[in-house]
Amino acid sequence: MNKQKKKQNDDPYNFFNNIIEEQEEKKDTTNKEKIKERQKRIKQKKEEKEQFDFETETVIGMTNKNNQNKKIEEKQKLTRKQEKILKKKKKIKRIIKFITLVLIITGGTIFALVSPIFNIEEIKITNNEQIPTETILSLSELQTGENIFKFSNNKLEKEIKTNPYIENVKIKREIPNKVEIIIQERQKNYNVEFLNGYAYINKQGYILEISEQKIENLPIIIGISTENEQIVAGNRLNTTDLNKLETVIQIMNISKNYEIQEKISTIDITDKNNYIIYMDTEKKAIYIGDESNISNKMLYIPTILKENKGKEGNIYIDKDKDTVNKYRARFREKV
């Protein structure tokens, strides 16, 4: 403490003034420190704010999730746009291809229908034995010089099959100018007695033709139940007669095995429980009963025919009462 200050301290008034000044100095110092601390805190907060930048949204070098989501959304938007563009391009390509194909087909069709290259020069009919070629050509209505693509196969086949003898038809186009018509015919197998004439039928019971004359080498079926009005070429026997026809076919097949089928002239199917076979050349009638066990029943016929050759009469094949599935055959000569 210098002399002047010591002198001041010796003065009571000055002494108190000095104390007050010292306190004010301490107070100023404290305030300065507080200000510094406050500035320090502000600086720290500012630094923290700089570390977390809301504009860039980065924290300690890591990408913010919100920012990532935004980038993903932007990429998705871009991808959707690209997909839409690609879809549009693909759609346009498909349309162009379709239009091109239509134009090619249209052009090709017009050329095929107009060009004389495809005019029919030859119509060939094959596999027809009973029906004349001219008849089939007339049914088909095909003509040479006609365009090979202008007729419908289905319609043509339907027209040709109106003939009862034709079971199936196949049409082949041989490009550029030939047509082949392949025929599958029905065969006449039986004469069916009908009013004052005969109906020729096949094994499926289709009526092929009506005639006043019978076919000599075919057996005659009598006793059908089909209505007279239904006996028309192209029609079929009724269900009852078709069932009986199966038994007739069975009789003929077995007779063939015994080599007696040519001897059978007529089969009476009037009664399904008593089929009758007539052999005009042998002058005999054979009563075989119902359709059961035809094979066993027919077994006896060749022997009886041989034993009674030249005799007129009837053969009866009856079931043996003493044995199961056994039959006995007897011949009764006509007196």
C-alpha positions as CSV (number, residue, x, y, z in Angstrom):
1,M,0.0,0.0,0.0
2,N,1.5,3.3,-1.1
3,K,1.6,6.3,1.1
4,Q,-1.3,8.1,-0.5
5,K,-3.5,5.0,-0.1
6,K,-2.3,4.6,3.5
7,K,-3.2,8.2,4.1
8,Q,-6.6,7.6,2.7
9,N,-7.1,4.6,4.9
10,D,-6.2,6.6,7.9
11,D,-9.2,8.8,7.1
12,P,-12.3,7.0,8.4
13,Y,-14.4,8.4,5.6
14,N,-12.0,7.3,3.0
15,F,-11.8,3.9,4.6
16,F,-15.4,3.2,4.0
17,N,-15.2,4.5,0.5
18,N,-12.4,2.1,-0.3
19,I,-14.4,-0.8,1.0
20,I,-17.4,0.1,-1.1
21,E,-15.2,0.5,-4.2
22,E,-13.6,-2.9,-3.5
23,Q,-17.0,-4.5,-3.3
24,E,-18.1,-2.9,-6.5
25,E,-15.0,-4.1,-8.2
26,K,-15.7,-7.7,-6.9
27,K,-19.2,-7.3,-8.1
28,D,-18.1,-6.2,-11.6
29,T,-15.7,-9.1,-11.7
30,T,-18.4,-11.5,-10.8
31,N,-20.7,-10.0,-13.5
32,K,-18.0,-10.3,-16.0
33,E,-17.5,-13.9,-15.2
34,K,-21.2,-14.5,-15.5
35,I,-21.2,-12.8,-18.8
36,K,-18.3,-14.9,-20.0
37,E,-20.0,-18.1,-18.8
38,R,-23.2,-17.0,-20.5
39,Q,-21.3,-16.3,-23.7
40,K,-19.6,-19.6,-23.4
41,R,-22.9,-21.4,-23.1
42,I,-24.3,-19.5,-26.1
43,K,-21.2,-20.5,-28.0
44,Q,-21.7,-24.1,-27.0
45,K,-25.3,-24.1,-28.0
46,K,-24.4,-22.5,-31.3
47,E,-21.8,-25.2,-31.9
48,E,-24.4,-27.9,-31.0
49,K,-26.7,-26.2,-33.5
50,E,-24.0,-26.3,-36.1
51,Q,-23.5,-30.0,-35.4
52,F,-27.3,-30.6,-36.0
53,D,-28.0,-28.8,-39.3
54,F,-31.7,-28.9,-40.0
55,E,-31.1,-27.8,-43.6
56,T,-28.9,-30.8,-44.4
57,E,-30.3,-32.9,-41.6
58,T,-27.1,-34.7,-40.7
59,V,-26.1,-35.7,-37.3
60,I,-22.5,-36.7,-36.6
61,G,-21.9,-37.7,-40.3
62,M,-25.0,-40.0,-40.6
63,T,-27.8,-39.5,-43.1
64,N,-31.1,-38.6,-41.4
65,K,-33.9,-41.1,-41.9
66,N,-36.2,-38.5,-43.1
67,N,-33.8,-37.5,-45.8
68,Q,-33.4,-41.2,-46.8
69,N,-37.1,-41.6,-47.0
70,K,-37.3,-38.5,-49.2
71,K,-34.6,-39.9,-51.5
72,I,-36.3,-43.3,-51.7
73,E,-39.7,-41.6,-52.5
74,E,-38.0,-39.6,-55.2
75,K,-36.4,-42.7,-56.6
76,Q,-39.7,-44.5,-56.5
77,K,-41.4,-41.7,-58.3
78,L,-38.7,-41.8,-60.9
79,T,-39.0,-45.6,-61.2
80,R,-42.8,-45.3,-61.5
81,K,-42.4,-42.8,-64.3
82,Q,-39.9,-45.0,-66.0
83,E,-42.2,-48.0,-65.6
84,K,-45.1,-46.1,-67.1
85,I,-42.9,-45.0,-70.0
86,L,-41.8,-48.6,-70.6
87,K,-45.3,-49.9,-70.4
88,K,-46.4,-47.3,-72.9
89,K,-43.6,-48.3,-75.2
90,K,-44.4,-52.0,-74.8
91,K,-48.1,-51.3,-75.5
92,I,-47.3,-49.3,-78.6
93,K,-45.0,-52.1,-79.8
94,R,-47.8,-54.7,-79.2
95,I,-50.3,-52.5,-81.1
96,I,-47.8,-52.1,-84.0
97,K,-47.2,-55.8,-84.1
98,F,-50.9,-56.6,-84.0
99,I,-51.7,-54.1,-86.7
100,T,-48.8,-55.5,-88.8
101,L,-50.1,-59.0,-88.3
102,V,-53.6,-58.0,-89.2
103,L,-52.4,-56.3,-92.4
104,I,-50.3,-59.4,-93.3
105,I,-53.2,-61.8,-92.7
106,T,-55.7,-59.5,-94.5
107,G,-53.4,-59.1,-97.4
108,G,-52.6,-62.8,-97.6
109,T,-56.3,-63.6,-97.4
110,I,-57.2,-61.2,-100.2
111,F,-54.4,-62.6,-102.3
112,A,-55.5,-66.2,-101.6
113,L,-59.2,-65.5,-102.5
114,V,-58.4,-63.5,-105.6
115,S,-55.4,-65.2,-107.1
116,P,-56.1,-67.7,-109.9
117,I,-53.3,-69.8,-108.6
118,F,-55.7,-71.2,-105.9
119,N,-58.5,-72.1,-108.3
120,I,-59.5,-75.8,-108.1
121,E,-58.2,-77.8,-111.0
122,E,-58.8,-81.4,-109.7
123,I,-61.4,-82.9,-107.4
124,K,-60.6,-86.5,-106.3
125,I,-63.1,-88.9,-104.7
126,T,-61.6,-91.9,-102.9
127,N,-63.0,-95.1,-101.1
128,N,-66.4,-94.9,-102.7
129,E,-67.6,-98.3,-103.8
130,Q,-71.4,-98.2,-103.7
131,I,-72.0,-94.5,-104.4
132,P,-71.0,-93.1,-107.8
133,T,-68.4,-90.3,-107.9
134,E,-70.9,-88.1,-109.8
135,T,-73.4,-88.4,-106.9
136,I,-70.8,-87.3,-104.4
137,L,-69.7,-84.4,-106.6
138,S,-73.3,-83.3,-106.9
139,L,-73.8,-83.4,-103.2
140,S,-70.6,-81.5,-102.5
141,E,-71.5,-78.8,-105.2
142,L,-67.8,-78.3,-105.7
143,Q,-66.7,-77.2,-109.2
144,T,-63.4,-76.8,-110.9
145,G,-62.4,-73.2,-111.3
146,E,-63.8,-72.3,-107.9
147,N,-61.4,-70.9,-105.3
148,I,-60.0,-73.6,-103.0
149,F,-60.5,-71.5,-99.9
150,K,-64.1,-70.4,-100.5
151,F,-65.9,-73.5,-99.2
152,S,-66.3,-74.7,-95.6
153,N,-65.2,-78.3,-94.8
154,N,-67.9,-78.8,-92.2
155,K,-70.7,-77.6,-94.5
156,L,-69.3,-79.8,-97.3
157,E,-69.1,-82.9,-95.1
158,K,-72.6,-82.3,-93.8
159,E,-74.0,-82.0,-97.3
160,I,-72.3,-85.2,-98.5
161,K,-73.4,-87.2,-95.4
162,T,-77.1,-86.6,-96.3
163,N,-76.6,-89.7,-98.4
164,P,-77.5,-92.6,-96.0
165,Y,-74.7,-94.8,-97.4
166,I,-72.1,-92.3,-96.3
167,E,-71.0,-92.8,-92.7
168,N,-68.1,-90.4,-92.6
169,V,-66.3,-87.8,-94.9
170,K,-62.9,-86.2,-94.8
171,I,-62.0,-83.2,-96.9
172,K,-58.3,-82.5,-97.8
173,R,-57.1,-79.4,-99.5
174,E,-53.9,-79.9,-101.5
175,I,-52.6,-76.5,-102.0
176,P,-52.6,-74.8,-104.4
177,N,-55.4,-76.3,-106.5
178,K,-56.5,-79.9,-105.6
179,V,-59.2,-81.2,-103.3
180,E,-59.6,-84.8,-102.1
181,I,-62.8,-86.1,-100.7
182,I,-62.3,-89.3,-98.7
183,I,-65.5,-91.4,-98.2
184,Q,-66.3,-94.0,-95.6
185,E,-69.4,-96.0,-96.6
186,R,-71.9,-98.0,-94.7
187,Q,-72.3,-101.6,-95.9
188,K,-75.6,-103.4,-96.5
189,N,-75.9,-106.4,-94.1
190,Y,-79.6,-107.3,-93.9
191,N,-82.8,-107.1,-95.8
192,V,-85.7,-105.9,-93.6
193,E,-89.1,-107.0,-94.7
194,F,-91.2,-103.8,-95.1
195,L,-94.7,-103.7,-96.5
196,N,-94.4,-105.0,-100.1
197,G,-90.7,-104.4,-100.3
198,Y,-87.4,-104.4,-98.4
199,A,-85.3,-101.9,-96.5
200,Y,-81.5,-102.5,-96.6
201,I,-79.8,-101.9,-93.3
202,N,-76.3,-102.1,-91.8
203,K,-75.2,-103.7,-88.5
204,Q,-75.9,-100.4,-86.7
205,G,-79.5,-100.5,-87.8
206,Y,-79.3,-97.5,-90.3
207,I,-81.8,-97.7,-93.1
208,L,-79.8,-97.3,-96.3
209,E,-82.3,-97.8,-99.0
210,I,-85.9,-98.9,-99.8
211,S,-86.4,-101.3,-102.6
212,E,-89.0,-103.7,-104.0
213,Q,-86.2,-106.3,-104.5
214,K,-84.3,-108.1,-101.8
215,I,-80.5,-108.7,-102.0
216,E,-80.2,-112.4,-102.6
217,N,-77.0,-113.1,-100.6
218,L,-78.2,-111.2,-97.5
219,P,-80.5,-112.7,-94.8
220,I,-84.0,-111.3,-94.3
221,I,-85.1,-110.0,-90.9
222,I,-88.9,-110.1,-90.3
223,G,-91.0,-109.0,-87.3
224,I,-89.6,-105.5,-86.7
225,S,-91.6,-103.2,-84.5
226,T,-90.4,-99.9,-86.0
227,E,-93.4,-97.8,-87.4
228,N,-93.8,-97.9,-91.2
229,E,-93.6,-94.1,-91.3
230,Q,-90.1,-94.3,-89.8
231,I,-88.8,-96.7,-92.4
232,V,-87.1,-94.0,-94.4
233,A,-83.6,-94.0,-95.9
234,G,-81.3,-92.2,-93.4
235,N,-83.4,-93.1,-90.4
236,R,-82.6,-95.9,-87.8
237,L,-84.6,-98.7,-86.4
238,N,-86.2,-98.1,-83.0
239,T,-84.5,-99.1,-79.7
240,T,-86.4,-102.4,-79.4
241,D,-85.4,-103.5,-82.9
242,L,-81.8,-102.4,-82.3
243,N,-81.6,-104.6,-79.2
244,K,-82.9,-107.6,-81.2
245,L,-80.5,-106.8,-84.0
246,E,-77.6,-107.4,-81.6
247,T,-78.9,-111.0,-81.1
248,V,-79.2,-111.4,-84.9
249,I,-75.6,-110.3,-85.3
250,Q,-74.6,-112.8,-82.6
251,I,-76.4,-115.6,-84.4
252,M,-74.8,-114.8,-87.7
253,N,-71.3,-114.6,-86.2
254,I,-71.6,-118.0,-84.5
255,S,-73.1,-119.5,-87.7
256,K,-70.0,-118.3,-89.5
257,N,-67.8,-120.3,-87.1
258,Y,-69.8,-123.4,-87.9
259,E,-69.9,-122.6,-91.7
260,I,-73.7,-122.5,-91.8
261,Q,-74.2,-118.7,-92.2
262,E,-74.9,-119.0,-95.9
263,K,-77.7,-121.5,-95.2
264,I,-79.6,-118.9,-93.1
265,S,-82.3,-117.2,-95.3
266,T,-84.5,-115.5,-92.7
267,I,-84.5,-114.6,-89.0
268,D,-87.8,-113.9,-87.2
269,I,-87.4,-111.4,-84.3
270,T,-91.1,-110.9,-83.6
271,D,-90.9,-112.5,-80.2
272,K,-87.7,-111.8,-78.2
273,N,-88.2,-114.9,-76.2
274,N,-88.4,-117.1,-79.3
275,Y,-86.1,-116.3,-82.2
276,I,-86.7,-118.4,-85.3
277,I,-84.0,-119.1,-87.9
278,Y,-85.2,-120.3,-91.4
279,M,-83.0,-122.2,-93.7
280,D,-84.8,-122.4,-97.1
281,T,-82.2,-124.6,-98.8
282,E,-82.4,-127.1,-95.9
283,K,-86.2,-126.7,-95.7
284,K,-85.9,-126.3,-91.9
285,A,-86.9,-123.8,-89.2
286,I,-84.9,-123.6,-86.0
287,Y,-86.5,-122.4,-82.8
288,I,-83.7,-121.3,-80.4
289,G,-85.7,-119.5,-77.7
290,D,-84.4,-116.2,-76.2
291,E,-81.0,-114.5,-76.6
292,S,-79.4,-116.3,-73.7
293,N,-76.5,-118.8,-74.4
294,I,-76.7,-118.5,-78.1
295,S,-73.3,-120.2,-78.5
296,N,-74.4,-123.3,-76.6
297,K,-77.7,-123.5,-78.5
298,M,-76.1,-123.1,-82.0
299,L,-73.6,-125.9,-81.1
300,Y,-76.3,-128.6,-81.9
301,I,-77.4,-127.3,-85.2
302,P,-74.6,-128.5,-87.6
303,T,-75.0,-132.1,-86.3
304,I,-78.8,-132.2,-86.7
305,L,-78.6,-130.7,-90.2
306,K,-76.2,-133.4,-91.2
307,E,-78.2,-136.2,-89.7
308,N,-81.5,-135.0,-91.2
309,K,-80.2,-133.7,-94.6
310,G,-83.0,-133.6,-97.2
311,K,-85.8,-133.8,-94.6
312,E,-88.2,-130.9,-94.1
313,G,-89.1,-130.0,-90.6
314,N,-88.4,-128.0,-87.4
315,I,-85.5,-128.1,-85.0
316,Y,-86.3,-127.3,-81.4
317,I,-83.5,-126.4,-78.9
318,D,-84.8,-126.6,-75.4
319,K,-83.1,-126.2,-72.0
320,D,-82.3,-129.5,-70.3
321,K,-84.1,-129.6,-67.0
322,D,-81.7,-132.0,-65.4
323,T,-78.5,-130.1,-66.0
324,V,-77.4,-126.5,-65.7
325,N,-76.6,-124.5,-68.9
326,K,-77.2,-127.6,-70.9
327,Y,-79.6,-127.9,-73.8
328,R,-81.1,-130.7,-75.9
329,A,-81.9,-130.4,-79.6
330,R,-84.6,-132.4,-81.4
331,F,-85.8,-132.6,-84.9
332,R,-89.5,-133.0,-85.9
333,E,-90.0,-133.9,-89.5
334,K,-92.9,-132.3,-91.3
335,V,-95.4,-134.9,-92.3
